[in-house]
Amino acid sequence: MGEYVIKLPDVGEGVAEAELVEWNVKIGDLVREDMVLAAVMTDKATVEIPSPVDGEIIWLGGEIGQIIAIGSPLVRLKVEGEGHAPEPSPAKPAKAEAPALQAEKKLEPAKAEAEKPKTKPAAVAEPPRTTPQSIGGVAPRGEGEKPLASPAIRLRAREAGVDLRQVSGTGPAGRITHEDLEAFFARGSQRPGVAALAPDNSIKEIKVVGLRRKIAEKMAIAKSHIPHITYVEEIDVTALEELRATLNAKKRADQPKLTILPFLMRAMVKAIADQPNLNALYDDDANVINQYGGVHIGIAAQTPNGLVVPVVKHAEARTLWDCAAEVNLLADAAKTGSATREQLTGSTITITSLGSMGGVVTTPVINYPEVAIIGVNKIMVRPVWDGTSFIPRKMMNLSSSFDHRVIDGWDAAVFIQRIKTLLETPALIFVEG
């Protein structure tokens, strides 16, 4: 028997270290080639680390939340033969990138290897786990046996209150896929009855790791560095909603359905043309404001993995329909965890919206190091005095925050009032010049 050392591979260009966010194995487990051992996160991208060989786990190189350098030992295996320790991948200096949160993505080379057909090797007589056979929709996993699943699937299951031990996995070594989880949802899970009322004195300790820690760090930097000023204005979107309904009713089959976001994006482009200082990044270390000609609008989006900000690049060069199509494309990529690094970086100003959950007023946190963020609140029918009587109008608040170090309150108000005029008289959005 020999020892095989698996070292943390190079998981991305310019990445020197990664955070350990999940172990899928424990000491004593038997693993087969291509079985996922762990997941690490670097700059908000989650990467799964597969085993290149069959063997028995004899050592794990870190705890959840620990930062591990590229090339450091991650797992030690007892294997047939002499074994060996591969040369470490060279660590590369971290590269500064534009501010944006990133979604989970897979390590493509590992994925390609995992898809190759495998034969059962002599090194391990029996696989450590087999694909569970569904019996009445229940997977026969033993108590304490951890099902194999990616972080995204575990999050979906946790939010749905599903015990993954009850889900049949059809992937390699019984790994649970998104399709397996969807099939389980479709069958319907049997939930236990409501227990009798009783005091609950339990305390659950939840480590802040992975994407949630990245979000926490980003918000802490934004609030500690930026003195926010939030400006709230009421917008009458009755005419805009009528126009939107008309355009959606007459759109071509190949055109996307219009939400309010593409109209807001086009209004922002016109307002930025008058006040380009709002479309900027502030380097407070160098005391330099980088003002951009291109309007790259980040769209803050909630996903099963947390908050990410996909970016619509060059909104100034896009039509209303083009903006809508790009928003849809990015939203789908963010929700499925397939958004690329390019799609998640480079924003110069951000929109945040909670849709129908948008509330009446919010206080958005600026996407550091940008200097402005536009918050969309929900549309509500309210009585409005027209001079003779109250009439029902569709009203929506914009709650927007600005970096008060570089944006004066007057400039913030002028910017929002310009957007208000454009949204309340939507024909102006299409007037050139």
Secondary structure as UniProt FT lines:
FT   STRAND          2..7
FT   TURN            13..14
FT   STRAND          17..23
FT   TURN            27..28
FT   STRAND          30..31
FT   TURN            33..34
FT   STRAND          36..42
FT   TURN            43..44
FT   STRAND          45..50
FT   STRAND          55..60
FT   TURN            64..65
FT   STRAND          67..69
FT   TURN            70..71
FT   STRAND          73..79
FT   HELIX           108..114
FT   TURN            136..137
FT   TURN            143..144
FT   HELIX           151..160
FT   HELIX           164..166
FT   HELIX           172..174
FT   HELIX           178..187
FT   HELIX           210..225
FT   STRAND          228..236
FT   HELIX           238..250
FT   TURN            253..254
FT   HELIX           260..274
FT   HELIX           276..278
FT   STRAND          280..283
FT   TURN            284..287
FT   STRAND          288..291
FT   STRAND          297..303
FT   TURN            304..305
FT   STRAND          306..308
FT   STRAND          311..312
FT   TURN            313..314
FT   HELIX           315..317
FT   HELIX           320..336
FT   HELIX           342..344
FT   STRAND          349..353
FT   HELIX           355..357
FT   TURN            368..369
FT   STRAND          372..385
FT   STRAND          390..403
FT   TURN            404..406
FT   HELIX           409..424
FT   HELIX           426..430
//
